[in-house]
Amino acid sequence: MGVRVLVVEDDKRLAATIRRGLEAEGFSVDNALDGEQGLWLASETMYDAIVLDIMLPKLNGFQVCARLREVGNWTPILMLTAKDGDLDEAEALDTGADDYLTKPFSFVVLVAHIRALVRRGAGERPTQITVGDLVIDPGTRSCRRNGQEIVLTSKEFAIVEFLARRLGDVVSKAELLEHAWDFAYDGDPSVIEVHISNIRRKLDRPFGTRRIRTVRGSGYRLVDDRH
């Protein structure tokens, strides 16, 4: 069996160019032109690697990647990010991508990245994030403190996980909205305050601690309250 790659790219010309080039290198290639089709193909077919653009119709690359990881699909993902898109690259890794490549890229480099991912293979679910007695498991979407399970909604979990990955850093409401909702969200940013309040009620109050701190005018940060 040859190496099977899924290319999710809405630029038809670029997608066709990538496909022709990869097939010439001996890969078997499927194309998807939007996020929904890409998510469906990735869920229904075993691939050795997925090349995933960020800016896609219907579902963006971040959403596709996150949804695959949520259901335990760890096919290696190479995400295509925008030029000068440092935030894109950070978000790509945060949502579970294995590697990223900035547009425009040379085909030789693309092939080298794909071959490296294929050699590495599908990894296990991500390692747990531990902050003192708080353990966050992105693979099972679970959260425990002192061994006690804390039941969080999907939005609450996304907020806690993001704060934990940025331990000690001040994270703005805008960043939390982008991470836990999506880029199209245009509702009231104060929704974050409601979720933070609910998280504190579950995560801090029963343990008499203040893990999640408000930084007035800036946002929130998660701290290890043992220090």
ZAFI-678930 format. One record per residue (C-alpha): residue number from 1; residue in one letter; x negated, y, z negated. Coordinates in nm, 3 decimals. Last residue first. Layout:
<nodes>
{node NUM, 'a', {X, Y, Z}}
...
</nodes>
This chain:
<nodes>
{node 227, 'h', {-0.349, 2.927, -4.478}}
{node 226, 'r', {-0.101, 2.648, -4.552}}
{node 225, 'd', {0.161, 2.848, -4.365}}
{node 224, 'd', {0.030, 2.739, -4.026}}
{node 223, 'v', {0.172, 3.023, -3.822}}
{node 222, 'l', {0.427, 3.058, -3.542}}
{node 221, 'r', {0.458, 3.401, -3.388}}
{node 220, 'y', {0.741, 3.629, -3.291}}
{node 219, 'g', {0.802, 3.940, -3.085}}
{node 218, 's', {0.648, 4.283, -3.042}}
{node 217, 'g', {0.862, 4.557, -3.199}}
{node 216, 'r', {0.832, 4.409, -3.547}}
{node 215, 'v', {0.623, 4.095, -3.556}}
{node 214, 't', {0.872, 3.839, -3.685}}
{node 213, 'r', {0.715, 3.532, -3.844}}
{node 212, 'i', {0.805, 3.169, -3.781}}
{node 211, 'r', {0.645, 2.939, -4.037}}
{node 210, 'r', {0.800, 3.108, -4.339}}
{node 209, 't', {0.833, 2.837, -4.605}}
{node 208, 'g', {1.076, 2.710, -4.868}}
{node 207, 'f', {1.103, 2.367, -4.706}}
{node 206, 'p', {1.477, 2.366, -4.644}}
{node 205, 'r', {1.454, 2.731, -4.527}}
{node 204, 'd', {1.175, 2.687, -4.277}}
{node 203, 'l', {1.259, 2.453, -3.990}}
{node 202, 'k', {1.637, 2.424, -3.991}}
{node 201, 'r', {1.748, 2.771, -4.102}}
{node 200, 'r', {1.440, 2.919, -3.934}}
{node 199, 'i', {1.544, 2.759, -3.605}}
{node 198, 'n', {1.895, 2.902, -3.633}}
{node 197, 's', {1.759, 3.253, -3.694}}
{node 196, 'i', {1.517, 3.215, -3.402}}
{node 195, 'h', {1.809, 3.109, -3.183}}
{node 194, 'v', {2.018, 3.413, -3.275}}
{node 193, 'e', {1.721, 3.646, -3.231}}
{node 192, 'i', {1.655, 3.500, -2.884}}
{node 191, 'v', {2.014, 3.578, -2.781}}
{node 190, 's', {1.912, 3.942, -2.842}}
{node 189, 'p', {1.770, 3.935, -2.488}}
{node 188, 'd', {2.127, 3.986, -2.356}}
{node 187, 'g', {2.181, 3.811, -2.025}}
{node 186, 'd', {1.981, 3.840, -1.703}}
{node 185, 'y', {1.850, 3.485, -1.672}}
{node 184, 'a', {1.720, 3.429, -1.318}}
{node 183, 'f', {1.367, 3.357, -1.432}}
{node 182, 'd', {1.473, 3.064, -1.646}}
{node 181, 'w', {1.586, 2.983, -1.998}}
{node 180, 'a', {1.338, 2.853, -2.255}}
{node 179, 'h', {1.017, 2.975, -2.091}}
{node 178, 'e', {1.133, 3.297, -1.929}}
{node 177, 'l', {1.339, 3.395, -2.234}}
{node 176, 'l', {1.049, 3.317, -2.466}}
{node 175, 'e', {0.813, 3.532, -2.261}}
{node 174, 'a', {1.062, 3.821, -2.258}}
{node 173, 'k', {1.114, 3.791, -2.634}}
{node 172, 's', {0.741, 3.843, -2.679}}
{node 171, 'v', {0.497, 3.588, -2.820}}
{node 170, 'v', {0.248, 3.704, -3.086}}
{node 169, 'd', {-0.030, 3.447, -3.102}}
{node 168, 'g', {-0.093, 3.236, -3.415}}
{node 167, 'l', {-0.013, 2.909, -3.238}}
{node 166, 'r', {0.053, 2.963, -2.866}}
{node 165, 'r', {0.130, 2.596, -2.802}}
{node 164, 'a', {0.335, 2.601, -3.122}}
{node 163, 'l', {0.534, 2.906, -3.008}}
{node 162, 'f', {0.616, 2.733, -2.679}}
{node 161, 'e', {0.718, 2.411, -2.854}}
{node 160, 'v', {0.938, 2.600, -3.102}}
{node 159, 'i', {1.114, 2.795, -2.823}}
{node 158, 'a', {1.168, 2.487, -2.602}}
{node 157, 'f', {1.300, 2.293, -2.903}}
{node 156, 'e', {1.549, 2.569, -2.986}}
{node 155, 'k', {1.669, 2.576, -2.624}}
{node 154, 's', {1.711, 2.197, -2.613}}
{node 153, 't', {1.898, 2.201, -2.945}}
{node 152, 'l', {1.698, 2.105, -3.253}}
{node 151, 'v', {1.745, 1.822, -3.502}}
{node 150, 'i', {1.462, 1.819, -3.754}}
{node 149, 'e', {1.337, 1.470, -3.835}}
{node 148, 'q', {1.170, 1.432, -4.174}}
{node 147, 'g', {0.813, 1.301, -4.172}}
{node 146, 'n', {0.694, 1.606, -4.365}}
{node 145, 'r', {0.836, 1.805, -4.074}}
{node 144, 'r', {0.950, 1.638, -3.756}}
{node 143, 'c', {1.041, 1.761, -3.408}}
{node 142, 's', {1.153, 1.554, -3.111}}
{node 141, 'r', {1.164, 1.621, -2.738}}
{node 140, 't', {1.053, 1.259, -2.680}}
{node 139, 'g', {0.757, 1.354, -2.460}}
{node 138, 'p', {0.717, 1.705, -2.601}}
{node 137, 'd', {0.651, 1.566, -2.953}}
{node 136, 'i', {0.628, 1.839, -3.216}}
{node 135, 'v', {0.482, 1.756, -3.558}}
{node 134, 'l', {0.504, 2.007, -3.846}}
{node 133, 'd', {0.313, 1.908, -4.162}}
{node 132, 'g', {0.018, 2.128, -4.064}}
{node 131, 'v', {0.070, 2.228, -3.701}}
{node 130, 't', {0.060, 1.914, -3.490}}
{node 129, 'i', {0.139, 1.907, -3.118}}
{node 128, 'q', {0.194, 1.552, -3.001}}
{node 127, 't', {0.004, 1.421, -2.704}}
{node 126, 'p', {0.169, 1.440, -2.368}}
{node 125, 'r', {0.352, 1.132, -2.236}}
{node 124, 'e', {0.116, 0.882, -2.084}}
{node 123, 'g', {-0.071, 0.966, -1.770}}
{node 122, 'a', {0.025, 0.881, -1.417}}
{node 121, 'g', {-0.297, 0.813, -1.226}}
{node 120, 'r', {-0.640, 0.972, -1.269}}
{node 119, 'r', {-0.751, 0.845, -0.930}}
{node 118, 'v', {-0.432, 0.986, -0.775}}
{node 117, 'l', {-0.494, 1.324, -0.940}}
{node 116, 'a', {-0.852, 1.340, -0.808}}
{node 115, 'r', {-0.735, 1.241, -0.458}}
{node 114, 'i', {-0.472, 1.518, -0.466}}
{node 113, 'h', {-0.726, 1.781, -0.573}}
{node 112, 'a', {-0.974, 1.675, -0.302}}
{node 111, 'v', {-0.698, 1.679, -0.039}}
{node 110, 'l', {-0.600, 2.034, -0.135}}
{node 109, 'v', {-0.965, 2.146, -0.130}}
{node 108, 'v', {-1.013, 2.015, 0.223}}
{node 107, 'f', {-0.687, 2.181, 0.330}}
{node 106, 's', {-0.816, 2.520, 0.227}}
{node 105, 'f', {-0.603, 2.723, -0.012}}
{node 104, 'p', {-0.392, 3.040, 0.016}}
{node 103, 'k', {-0.239, 3.000, -0.233}}
{node 102, 't', {-0.369, 2.897, -0.577}}
{node 101, 'l', {-0.396, 2.531, -0.667}}
{node 100, 'y', {-0.269, 2.379, -0.988}}
{node 99, 'd', {-0.330, 2.068, -1.194}}
{node 98, 'd', {-0.151, 1.824, -1.422}}
{node 97, 'a', {0.184, 2.002, -1.437}}
{node 96, 'g', {0.371, 1.961, -1.766}}
{node 95, 't', {0.575, 2.276, -1.818}}
{node 94, 'd', {0.293, 2.445, -2.008}}
{node 93, 'l', {0.043, 2.366, -1.732}}
{node 92, 'a', {0.254, 2.539, -1.469}}
{node 91, 'e', {0.333, 2.824, -1.709}}
{node 90, 'a', {-0.037, 2.897, -1.755}}
{node 89, 'e', {-0.095, 2.889, -1.379}}
{node 88, 'd', {0.206, 3.109, -1.309}}
{node 87, 'l', {0.090, 3.355, -1.575}}
{node 86, 'd', {-0.247, 3.380, -1.403}}
{node 85, 'g', {-0.075, 3.441, -1.069}}
{node 84, 'd', {-0.344, 3.634, -0.884}}
{node 83, 'k', {-0.236, 3.453, -0.564}}
{node 82, 'a', {0.081, 3.255, -0.620}}
{node 81, 't', {0.081, 2.900, -0.752}}
{node 80, 'l', {0.101, 2.558, -0.588}}
{node 79, 'm', {0.155, 2.289, -0.852}}
{node 78, 'l', {-0.024, 1.954, -0.835}}
{node 77, 'i', {0.187, 1.699, -1.023}}
{node 76, 'p', {0.074, 1.354, -1.138}}
{node 75, 't', {0.376, 1.122, -1.178}}
{node 74, 'w', {0.465, 1.137, -1.547}}
{node 73, 'n', {0.843, 1.079, -1.527}}
{node 72, 'g', {0.953, 1.055, -1.892}}
{node 71, 'v', {1.298, 1.212, -1.861}}
{node 70, 'e', {1.184, 1.550, -1.997}}
{node 69, 'r', {0.873, 1.536, -1.778}}
{node 68, 'l', {1.080, 1.525, -1.460}}
{node 67, 'r', {1.301, 1.808, -1.584}}
{node 66, 'a', {1.002, 2.028, -1.672}}
{node 65, 'c', {0.839, 1.979, -1.331}}
{node 64, 'v', {1.158, 2.058, -1.139}}
{node 63, 'q', {1.227, 2.363, -1.357}}
{node 62, 'f', {0.873, 2.500, -1.314}}
{node 61, 'g', {0.889, 2.439, -0.939}}
{node 60, 'n', {1.203, 2.646, -0.897}}
{node 59, 'l', {1.547, 2.491, -0.863}}
{node 58, 'k', {1.799, 2.597, -0.597}}
{node 57, 'p', {1.543, 2.751, -0.356}}
{node 56, 'l', {1.170, 2.714, -0.429}}
{node 55, 'm', {0.899, 2.951, -0.552}}
{node 54, 'i', {0.674, 2.726, -0.760}}
{node 53, 'd', {0.548, 2.485, -0.492}}
{node 52, 'l', {0.508, 2.120, -0.590}}
{node 51, 'v', {0.261, 1.867, -0.450}}
{node 50, 'i', {0.360, 1.535, -0.610}}
{node 49, 'a', {0.125, 1.239, -0.660}}
{node 48, 'd', {0.124, 0.857, -0.649}}
{node 47, 'y', {0.496, 0.851, -0.577}}
{node 46, 'm', {0.762, 0.604, -0.694}}
{node 45, 't', {1.099, 0.703, -0.548}}
{node 44, 'e', {1.439, 0.793, -0.697}}
{node 43, 's', {1.343, 1.060, -0.950}}
{node 42, 'a', {1.084, 1.230, -0.729}}
{node 41, 'l', {1.331, 1.226, -0.439}}
{node 40, 'w', {1.607, 1.380, -0.652}}
{node 39, 'l', {1.380, 1.647, -0.804}}
{node 38, 'g', {1.249, 1.741, -0.459}}
{node 37, 'q', {1.599, 1.764, -0.314}}
{node 36, 'e', {1.704, 1.992, -0.599}}
{node 35, 'g', {1.388, 2.202, -0.576}}
{node 34, 'd', {1.413, 2.281, -0.206}}
{node 33, 'l', {1.248, 2.181, 0.122}}
{node 32, 'a', {1.153, 1.823, 0.036}}
{node 31, 'n', {0.891, 1.635, 0.237}}
{node 30, 'd', {0.776, 1.272, 0.216}}
{node 29, 'v', {0.418, 1.170, 0.293}}
{node 28, 's', {0.227, 0.841, 0.332}}
{node 27, 'f', {-0.142, 0.922, 0.304}}
{node 26, 'g', {-0.407, 0.804, 0.552}}
{node 25, 'e', {-0.606, 1.126, 0.590}}
{node 24, 'a', {-0.422, 1.203, 0.916}}
{node 23, 'e', {-0.100, 1.163, 0.717}}
{node 22, 'l', {-0.226, 1.428, 0.475}}
{node 21, 'g', {-0.297, 1.673, 0.756}}
{node 20, 'r', {0.035, 1.619, 0.930}}
{node 19, 'r', {0.224, 1.659, 0.601}}
{node 18, 'i', {0.037, 1.971, 0.498}}
{node 17, 't', {0.106, 2.134, 0.834}}
{node 16, 'a', {0.473, 2.034, 0.822}}
{node 15, 'a', {0.513, 2.181, 0.473}}
{node 14, 'l', {0.334, 2.500, 0.579}}
{node 13, 'r', {0.564, 2.544, 0.878}}
{node 12, 'k', {0.877, 2.459, 0.680}}
{node 11, 'd', {0.800, 2.703, 0.398}}
{node 10, 'd', {1.029, 2.547, 0.134}}
{node 9, 'e', {0.758, 2.324, -0.017}}
{node 8, 'v', {0.803, 2.003, -0.218}}
{node 7, 'v', {0.539, 1.759, -0.086}}
{node 6, 'l', {0.583, 1.401, -0.213}}
{node 5, 'v', {0.276, 1.179, -0.179}}
{node 4, 'r', {0.240, 0.803, -0.129}}
{node 3, 'v', {-0.111, 0.653, -0.130}}
{node 2, 'g', {-0.128, 0.344, 0.086}}
{node 1, 'm', {0.000, 0.000, 0.000}}
</nodes>
